[in-house]
Amino acid sequence: METASGSEAISSGLIDDEKYFLITHEIMTAEEFTEFTANRKSFNQNILNGKATREELLVQITLESMILNTCEQKVKQVMREAYTEDIITKVESILSNRIHDMYITLFKTFRYDVNLVSKYIQFCLENKKLTKNYKIVLDDIMDSFHSDPDIYITGASHALDDCNDIVSARRYISFGIKYHEDLKKLYVEEFWIEVKHLNQTGDTSLQATLKKYNFIIQHFKDDIELHFDLVDTALDEHIKITQLQSIIIRDMVNKYRRNELMWQKLARIHLNGFIYNYDGDTLHKIQSMRLHISIRNWINTYDKALTENLSNKIKQNIWHLFLDDILDIYSSIDSDDQVTQDFMNKCIDRTYALAYSTNFMKHPRHFLYWAERNNGGDAEVAILRKGLNISNDNFEMWTKLFEYYLHHDRVRSAMKILLESVDILKDKALPLWEIMELYTLSCSEQMIEYFYNQSSFVVNVEVINLRFRPAYLERQVLIHDIGRARTLFNALKCLKPQCHKLYKRMLQYETLNIIPKEIKHINYMRKLYNEACDLFGQVDVELWYDCMKFEYMYGHPSLVRVIFEAGINLLENQSLKAKLTDMKYQLDAQYQVNDVIHVEDDG
């Protein structure tokens, strides 16, 4: 753990002055002050011995700051009561300088971060008249600390914003750039300092600001995102419009005219109430512009972009940005602004219709939205079909098209969509088939049979087959009889993939229909168990249990041990074998059989 060394001694006179104020104004009792002073003395000794840690210094600074704040509140109260004494301001000076000294010890001894420097600056700002000249400390930090670039940003912002010291602000940032030459945010902050200074001085510092701007865009040549950062900086709401903004926007338009992101940026600038004159390369800010007028200017920017001599690929990208942005704007409009709502609805219809008719609509999300705008009509189907021609594996569009036919009770058309989509979506189509199952169960028996036949026999998708074959079997039992179920089962069990649940369901139904001592049926069930155990006995211990129980209840108990040994050989892991052994003991106890079992460990 890091420790501190070095501290200024506290004179007895200062302690007496502090004690007098704190006790007189009932901030501490005499006993509390004695204890506090003793702890402080011990802490200062630790500092001198180099034993005080960074955390302990921070705790002590916090404690002393709390006492200082309490004293300041008391001073304000005393001053309101027209009671004045020299000791009043003296105690504040004693405490603030002590806190300042602890900060200095921190900075001299430990690594410090931007949060600590920020707290120090804030403390000094709140105690300007009481602390020593902290500017020397800040200069030393900027001259010596190099690992955290945010330190320079904090110092430069403080120098300009709080001290109106442009020279120090420039110097601090230049230190940062010297040691972090390629860190863009330092250059943006450097430009921001010049922009704020320009805002204070008028055009007198325009050339210095332009010089800095030109250096940055040359240093990071063709970096559009950095240029956008500079634009945002220059167009800050607190900055007055000057020639600077026009130059930066002009350069952005000319330099990145063939980049779709530039047109999006320019459109958003217009949305914020600015007007850029392309012919005169000038930018103006219109105060209190109506929102629908700003939106119209935003749309006009995209319209102009689409008339430029650009490649189809770039125009396509512009359309994508246009269609996305118009929805973002629409969703952000105040619901009470009916004028803008009506205007935006017309704009959306015009824009999306044009993108659709000119084949510039390419993203599924845009087709889905445009189909929703045409909900319920033939146009919705046409839009979704066109979207699927472009993105035929988009689940949402298939779902919308499928739901359209269901909502219009066109069940056979919905079934066609289902069969068409499953060839493309494969496993992903399962949710649509589950919806269709629920829907068809309220339809004619012919339609239900058709659905289960398609999902079980015709469609060649494993997750769909495994999901609906057992359901098909169950329906045969419930609606018809066990005979119809057996016929269906014998057809289904021959299909790939082999269905575990199909066998288990069939065995359950056969058990419910079993007739004790009916040899033919018992032999049939024994054969069925044998098939199931051969197919799925590697992992299903419950299947072996059911098979043994069946023999105890209806068949030949002497076969139980044979079944058990077959299960032990076939099960894949030792835990399942142990479980089967426990099950065998339980069945033996239940049916009062004494059978000694020896299970070999697979090692």
N, C-alpha and C positions, 0 to 999 in steps of 0.2 A: 504493500500500500504506500502511496506517495505521501511524504511528510514535508512540512514547511519549516523554514528557518529564518530568523530575523524579525524584529518588531521594535517599534519605538516605545520607550518607557513612558509610563503615564505619571505625570507629576502629582504630588499629594495635593497641591493647590487646585488642580483641575478636579480631582476626586472630591475635595471638599465642596467646591461649587456645585458639582453634579449631585452630591448627597443632599445638600441644602435644598435644591429645587425639587428633587424627587420625593423627599420626606415632607417638605413644607406643603407641597401640593398633593400629598397623599397618593402618589403613584406607587410608592413602596413604603413599607414600614422600616424602621431602623434595623430590625433584625433581618428583614429580607434584603436590604441593601448590603449589610455586612456579609451575608451569605453569597450574594451575587458578586460582590467585589472579590471575595476569596476565590470563587470559581473563575472569575475573569483573570485574577493574578496567576492561578494555576495554569490556565489556558495559555497566557502570555509566556509563561516559563516553558511550556511545551514548544511554543513557537521558537523561542530562543535556542532550545535544545535540539531543534529540528525534528521533533516528535509529533507535531500537530499534522493531522491528515487534511486532505482537500475537503472531505466531507465535513470534518469538524469545523473548518474555517467557514464553510458555507452555512452551517447551522448557527455559528456564532454571529455571522453577518445578519442572518435572518432575525435572530433574537435581538441584536442591537438595533436593527431597523424597526422592530415592533416598539421598542422603548422610545425611539426617536419619534415615531408617528404619534405615540401617546403624548409625548411632551409637546409636539406641535399643536395638537388639539387643545391641550391645556393652555398653551401660550395664547391661542386665539380666544379662548374663554377669558383669560386674564385681561387681554387687551380690550375686549368688549366691556369689561368692568372698569376700564380706565385706570387700572393699576399697572404701573410700569416699574421695572427694575432692570439694571444692567444684566443681572444674572439670568433674565429671561432669554435673551438672545444668546448668551454665553453658553448655556447648557446645550442648545441646539448645535452650536458650533463644535462643542466638545464631542458630542455623539457622532455628528456627521463626519468629522475629521478622523475619528477612531475607525468608523466603518470604511472610510476611504483608504486608511492605512492597511486595513485587512485585505481590501481588494488588491492593493499594490503587492502585498505579500503573496497573494494568490497568483498574480500575474508573473511575479519574479520566480516563483517556485514550481508551479505546475503548468501542465498543458491546459490551455483554455480554449473554449469553443465559442461559437457565435452567440449562443444564448447567454453565456456568462458576460461577454463583452456588451451585449444589448442591455443586460441588467445593470451593468456598471454605468453605461451611458445614461440610462433612465434615472438611475440614482443621482448622477451628477446634474442632470437637467432639473430635477426636483429640488436640488440643494445648491443652486448656482452660487448664491451669495455666501455660502457657508463652507463649501469644500475648497481645498487647495486647487491650484491650476491643473485640472485633469487633462487639459489639451496636451501637455507634455507626455502624460501616460499613454494617451491614445496614439500620439505620433510614434512612440516607442513600439507599441503593439503593431502598428502598420509597417514599421521599418523592419521588424524582426520576425513576425509570424507569417509563415508561407503555406502551410498545408491546407488550410480551409479558406477557399476563395470567398465564402460568404462573409468572412470577417471584413474584407475590403468593401464589400457592398454595404454592410452595416455602417462602417465608419464613414464612407463617402456620403451616404444618405443623411447621416447625422450632421456631417460638416456643412452640407448645403441647406438642408431643411431646417435645422435647429440653430445653426450658427451663421448662415448666409456666407459661408466661407468657400467660395468656388475654387480657390487655389488649393486648399487642403483636400477638397473632394476630388479634384482632378489627380492630385498626387497619390491619394490612397488607391484609386482605381488603377492608375498606371503601375503601382507596385503589384497589384493583383495580376494584371496582364503580363507583367514581366515574368512572373513565376507560373502563370497558367495561360500560356500564349494562345492556345486553341480553344479555350472555354468561351463559348459564344455568349453566355449570359453576362459575362463581365463586359463584353463589348456593347451589349444591349443596355446594360446599366450605365456604361460610360456615355452612350448616346442620350439616355434618359436624363442624365445630369446636365448635359448641354441643352437639351430641350427645355428643361425647367429653368435653367439660367436664361435662355433666350426669352422665355415667357416673362421673366422678371425685368429684363433689360430692353425688351423690344428688339428691333432689327439691328441694334448695334453689335450684337454677337452672332448675327446670322452666318457670316462667313466662317467663323470658328466652328459653328455647328455643322455647316455643310462640309467643311473640311473633314471633320470627324466622321460624318456619314459616308462620304466618298471613300475614305480610307477603309471603313468596315466592309462596304460592298465589294471593294476590290480585294481585300484580304480573304473574304469568303465568297469568291466569285461563283455566280450562278446558283447560289443557295436561296431558293425561293422562300423556304420557311423562315430563314433569318430576315429576309426582306419583309415578310409579313410581320415579324416581331417589331421591326423598326417602324412599320406603318402603324401598328397598334400603339406604339409608344408615342409617335407624333400626333396621333388622333385622340389621345387621352382627353376625356371630357373637361379636364381642368386647364387644358392648354388652348390658348387663343390661336385662331387660324392665321397663318402668315404664309409667305412664299415657300417656306420649308415644306409644308404639307403638299402643296401642288407639285413640287419637284419630286418628292418621294413617290407620289402616286403616278406621276408621269413616267418616271423610270420603271416602276413596276409594270405599267401597261405596255410600254415599249419593249421592255426586256423579256417579259414572259407572256407576250400576246398569244403564243401558240401553246400555252399550258392551261388546261381546263381549270386548275386550281386558282389561277389568277382571276379568271372570270367569276368564279364563285366568291373570291375575296372582294372583288370590286362590287359585285351585286350586294354583298352584305354591308359594304361601306355605304352604298346608296340606301339600303334599308335603315341605316342608322341616322338618316336625315342629311347626308352629304349629297352634293351634286358635283359630278366631275364633267367638265366641258372637254370633250375629246379634241375639238378643233383648237381651242386656246390653251389646252393643257393646264387648266386652272380648276381648283377645288373650292367649293363654297359650302358653308354650313347654314342650313335653313332652320331657324329656331321654331319650335312648336309646330313642326310639320305634321299634318294629319296622317294617321297610320296608313290608311288605304292609299294615300299619295306616295308614301315611302315604299309601299309594296309595289305600286305601279312602276316606280323607278327601278326597283329591284328586278321586276319582270323584264323591263325594257333592256336591262343590262344583259340578261340571258338571251333575249331576242337578238340583240346586236352581236353577241358572241356567235350565234348560229348563222349569221349572215357573213361572218368573216371567211376568208379563204383558208379554211382549215381542213385537215384530213378527215375522212369519215370516222376514223377511230377516235380522234379528239372530239369531234362533234357528238359521237356516241357517248363519250365520257361526260361531256357537258350536259347532255340530256339526262343522264343518270343523276348527276348532281342537282339539276333543275327539278326533277321529279321528287327527289328526296327532300330537298330544301322546302319546296312548296308545302309539303305535308307537315314539316316541322313548324313552319310559320303558322299554318292553319291550326295546329294543336295548341299553339301558345296564345292565340287570340282570346281576349276577355269575352266570355259568353254574353256579356251585356252590350258589347259593341256590335249591334246588329248591322250597321252600315258596312263595317269591315267584314263581318261574317258573310253577308250577301255578296260583297265584292269578291271575296276569296273563293266562294263556291263557284262563281262564274269563271274565275281564273283557273281553278282546278279542272273544271270540265273542259275548258278550251285547251289547256296545256296537255292533259292526258289524252284527250281525243286526237290532238295533233300528233303526239308521240306514237300513239297506237296506229293511226292511219298511215303514217310515214315509215312504219317499221323501225322506229328508234326505241321502242319499248322492248327491253331485253331481260330485265331482272324479274324473277318470279314475284317478288314483293309488290312490284308495280302492277303486274297483271292481277294479282289478288285484290289489290286496292281498287283497281279500275272495275273489276268484276263486281265487287261489293257496291260500288257506286251505281251499277246497272243491275242491282239485285232483283231477281224474279222474272227477268225477261229473257228472250232468246239471245239478246246481246251478251248476257252473262256467260252462256254456254260458248258462244263464239270467241269471247275474250279468253276464257280458260283453255279452250281448244288451241287457240293460237299460242298461248303461253306454254302449253305442253309440247307444242311443236319445237319450241326453243329449249325448254328444260323438261324433258319427258320423265325425269326421275324425281320431280318435285312432289313430295307427299301432300303438302297443303293444297296444291292445285287439284290433284286427283280427288282429295277429300271434298273440296268445294264442289267439284263437278258431280261427284257421287251423291252428295247431300242435296244438290239441286234437284235431281230426279226423284230422290226419296220424298223431299218436301212437296213435290208435285204428284206424288203417288204413282209415279211411272216406274214401277218396280222392275219390270223387265229391262228397261233402259238402264236402271241402276245396276242390275246384274251384269249387263254387257260391259259397263264401265269397270265393274269389279274384275271381270275376267280379263279385260284389256289391261288394267293396271297391274295385276298380279304378275304378268309376264315381265314387267319392268321393275316393279318395286320388290318382288320376291318376298322375303321375310317381313319387310316393312309394311306390307299390305294387310297383315293380320288384324290390326284394329278395325279396318274397313269391313272385313269379313265378320268380325264379331258384331259390329253394328247391323250388318245385313241379316245375321242370324236372328237377332231380336226383332227386327222388322218383319222378316218372313214368317215368324211364328204366329203372327196375326193375319197371315194371308191364307190362301187356299192350300189344301193338302198337296195339291199338285206342285205348287210353288215351293213348299217346304221340302218336298222330296227332291225337287230339282236342285235346290240349294245344297242339300247334304250330299247329293250325288256328285255335284261339281266339286265341292270342297274335299270329298273323300276319295273319289275315283279319278276325276278328270285333271284337276290342278296338280301340278308336280312341284309342290313347295312343301318341304318337310314340316315346318312349324304349323302350317295350315292343316296338313293331313293329320298330324298328331293331335291337334286341338279338336278337330271336328269328327274324326272317326268314332271315338268313344261316345260323343254326343249323338251321333247318328244311330249307333247301336242302342243307346238308352231310349231313344224315341221309339224304336221298333218294339221294345219291350212294353213301354207305357201305352202306346197307341194300339199296338197289335197284340202279339203274344210271343212267348219264348221260341216258338217254332220259326217265326219270321226273323227273330233275332239271330237264331243259329244259322239260318241261311245267309244272312248278311255277314255275320262274323266269319264264316268259312270263306266268303269272298274277300273280305277285308284283310284277313290275317295273311293272305298270300302276297299282299302288296308290300313294296318297300316305301318307306322305312318300316321296320317292325315296330308295332305300337305296344309298349308295355302296359299302358293304361287300358287298352282295348282288351287284353287278356284278363286283367284283374277285374274289369267290369263284367266280363262274360262269366268268370268264375263266381262272382257275387250273385249274378242272376240265376246261374245253374244251382247254386246252393239254396237259394230261396225256393226253387222249384224241385228240390230233390225229394225222392220218395224212398224212405228207408227200405233196404233189402231189394231194391229194384236193381238187379245185377247189371243190366245193360246200361242204365244211366250212370251207375257208379263207375263202371269200366270206362265210359265216355269221359267222365270227369277226371278219372285217374290219368287218362291219356292227355287231357287238357292241361292238368297240373304238370305232367311230364314235359310237355312242349314249353310251357311258360318257364319252368325252372331251367331248362336247357338254354332258353333265349335270354333270360333276365336274372338268372340265379347268381350271377357273379356279384351283384350289388344289392339285391333285394332279399334281406333276411326274413322279412315278414312273409314273403311268398313261401319260403321253406316252412315257416311256422304253420301257415294255413294248410299246407299240404300234409304235414304230420297230423294236425288236428283233424283233418278230413278223414284220414285213415283210422284214427282212434274212434271217431264218431260213426262213420258209415262203412268203412272198408275193412282192411286187415291190419290190426295193431302190430302184427309181426313185421310189417313193412316200414314202420316208423323208424327203426334203427337204420335200415337201408337208406331211407330218405335223408336221415340226419347225416350219415357218413358221406353221402353224395353232396350234401350242402357244405360240409366241412371242406371237402376237396375243391368245390367250385367257387366258394366265396373268396373274394380277392384279398382281404386284409384280416389281420389277427383280431381286431376289435369286433368285427362282424362274426367271426367264428366263435369268439367268447360269448357274444350275445345269443347266438343260436344255441350254444351249450346251455345257457341259463334258461332259454325257452324250452329246451328239451326236458330239463329237470322239472320245470313248472307243469308241463303237460303230463309227465310221468306221475307226478304227485297228484295231479287232478284226476287222472284215470287209474291211480293206484297200481302203478307198474314199477317194479324194482329192476332198474337196468343200469349196470355199472358202465360209465363212459370214460374212455381214455382218448384224450385229444392230443395229438402230437403238435408240438410247437414248431412252427415253420422256421424258427430261428430268427 
